[in-house]
């Protein structure tokens, strides 16, 4: 895992994008504006690693492909947090996003308090399908800190320890090449 500060320009750009566009173009579980903002911030930061600018919602729904690198389609999945990420943390993935034609998932956590993004790691879709755990809508899940929540949609989980670890932007690019 590695953590980077999120430039205030990215945050302002993403706030502007979320105010102009609806990034939750699914039939259900579209996420609140705050959840959409978290996702767009994570995606924009990762896009900046590859010199691809920031998210521009004007072209409409991206079909789950946030960027393409080394001929691989990549979906950036970002969870919002108010704490620093630990290796034992879990990442959530909505089942209804499973049909997207994505080769790679990059899982991130955005600390809204510190305005930093942690790249938790990445995984191929094929390996994700082997390692993930399924929880139907209405399941009670227990977080790392022992608090609980009820799933609002069918959900997959994968732990940070099941992801391919990366230590830097350079390491991420090298592993994805």
Residue pairs with C-beta under 8 A, 6 or more apart in sequence:
1 85
1 87
1 118
1 119
1 120
1 121
1 160
1 165
1 166
1 167
2 118
2 119
2 166
2 167
2 168
2 169
2 171
3 84
3 85
3 116
3 117
3 118
3 119
4 45
4 116
4 117
4 119
4 169
5 115
5 116
6 41
6 45
6 110
6 115
6 116
6 117
8 115
10 41
10 44
10 45
10 48
10 54
11 41
11 115
13 44
13 54
13 55
14 37
14 40
14 41
14 44
14 54
14 55
15 37
17 23
17 40
17 54
17 55
17 56
17 57
18 33
18 36
18 37
18 40
18 57
20 57
21 57
21 58
22 30
22 36
23 31
23 36
23 39
23 40
23 57
24 30
24 31
24 36
25 60
25 61
26 96
26 97
27 96
28 96
28 153
29 94
29 96
29 152
29 153
30 36
31 39
34 80
35 80
38 78
38 79
38 80
38 110
38 112
39 76
39 77
39 78
40 55
40 57
41 78
41 110
41 117
42 76
42 77
42 78
42 108
42 110
42 117
43 55
43 66
43 67
43 76
43 78
44 54
44 55
45 108
45 117
46 66
46 67
46 74
46 76
46 106
46 108
46 119
47 53
47 54
47 55
47 66
47 67
47 76
48 54
49 169
49 172
49 173
50 67
50 69
50 173
52 67
55 66
63 100
63 101
64 75
64 97
64 100
64 101
64 102
65 73
65 74
65 75
65 100
65 101
65 102
66 74
66 75
66 76
67 74
67 76
68 74
69 173
69 176
69 177
70 176
70 177
72 103
72 104
72 176
73 101
73 102
73 103
73 104
74 102
74 103
74 104
74 105
74 106
74 176
75 97
75 100
75 102
75 104
75 105
75 106
76 105
76 106
76 108
77 91
77 93
77 105
77 106
77 107
77 108
78 107
78 108
78 109
78 110
78 117
79 91
79 92
79 107
79 108
79 109
79 110
80 109
80 110
80 112
81 109
81 110
81 111
81 112
82 111
82 112
82 113
83 111
84 111
84 114
84 118
85 109
85 111
85 118
85 120
85 160
86 144
86 160
87 160
87 161
88 144
88 159
88 160
88 161
89 109
89 120
89 144
89 159
89 160
90 143
90 144
90 157
90 158
90 159
90 160
91 107
91 109
91 120
91 157
91 158
91 159
91 160
91 163
92 155
92 156
92 157
93 105
93 128
93 132
93 155
93 156
93 157
93 158
94 153
94 154
94 155
94 156
95 134
95 153
95 154
95 155
95 156
96 153
96 154
98 156
102 125
103 124
103 125
104 122
104 123
104 124
104 125
104 176
105 122
105 123
105 124
105 125
105 128
106 119
106 121
106 122
106 172
107 119
107 120
107 121
107 122
107 123
107 158
107 160
107 163
108 117
108 118
108 119
108 120
109 117
109 118
109 120
110 116
110 117
110 118
111 117
111 118
119 166
119 172
120 160
120 163
121 160
121 163
121 164
121 165
121 166
122 163
122 164
122 166
122 172
122 175
122 176
123 131
123 158
123 162
123 163
123 164
128 156
128 158
131 158
131 162
132 156
132 157
132 158
133 156
133 157
133 158
134 154
134 155
134 156
135 141
135 151
135 154
135 155
135 156
135 157
136 151
136 154
136 155
137 151
137 152
137 153
137 154
137 155
138 150
138 151
139 150
139 151
139 155
140 148
140 149
140 150
140 151
141 148
141 149
141 150
141 151
141 155
141 157
142 148
143 149
164 175
166 172
166 175
